[in-house]
Amino acid sequence: QVRLVESGGGSVQAGGSLRLSCVASGTIFRRNVMGWYRQSPGKQRELVALINTNLATNYVDSVKGRFTISRDNAQNTVTLSMNSLKPEDTAVYYCYCGVGGGSYWGQGTQVTVSS
């Protein structure tokens, strides 16, 4: 079992920056994937960014060049630095961990970007 606890998020004007952090605890195998998904009202949850324990990353096209995902393997943390935020980035952001064949989710944190 893996528990994910998120922090960060909030409200910001367009063009601003926010940082999301997530700490994983429990049975964390040496190889895993962590990252962030988001969901806005009326839309399906979508991938934002993923990073594995080898630090290989994957981003959705809409955030490339604006968002940066990083992790600390020793601390089992993942961070999403979000710059040049746009109103369309408004969503609930969920921390994700894929490990041992299972998928685990945080409780979600709201990000609101006003124009």
C-alpha positions, 0 to 999 in steps of 0.5 A, spaced: 500 500 500 502 506 498 499 513 501 500 520 497 500 526 500 500 533 496 501 540 498 501 546 494 496 549 489 492 555 490 490 561 486 494 565 481 493 570 476 495 568 469 502 568 467 504 566 475 507 560 478 505 555 483 509 549 485 506 542 487 509 537 492 507 530 493 510 525 498 509 517 498 510 513 504 508 505 504 511 500 500 515 503 495 519 499 490 526 501 488 523 502 481 516 506 480 513 512 476 511 518 480 507 524 477 501 528 476 494 528 473 489 533 473 481 534 472 477 539 470 469 540 471 466 536 465 473 533 463 476 526 463 482 526 468 489 527 464 496 526 464 500 532 466 507 529 467 510 523 469 517 521 472 521 514 473 526 513 478 531 513 472 529 521 472 526 520 465 520 524 464 514 525 460 509 531 459 503 532 455 504 537 450 500 543 453 505 544 458 511 543 455 516 548 456 512 551 462 512 545 467 517 541 470 517 535 474 522 533 478 523 527 484 527 526 490 528 518 490 531 518 497 525 522 500 520 519 495 517 526 493 515 528 486 515 536 485 511 539 479 513 547 478 508 550 474 510 557 470 506 561 465 500 558 468 494 559 463 486 559 465 486 552 462 491 549 467 485 550 472 483 543 475 484 539 481 491 536 480 492 529 483 499 526 485 500 519 482 504 513 483 505 506 479 509 501 483 508 493 484 503 493 478 498 498 482 496 505 481 495 510 487 492 517 487 493 522 492 487 526 494 487 532 489 489 539 490 486 545 487 489 549 482 485 556 479 488 560 474 484 567 473 485 571 467 
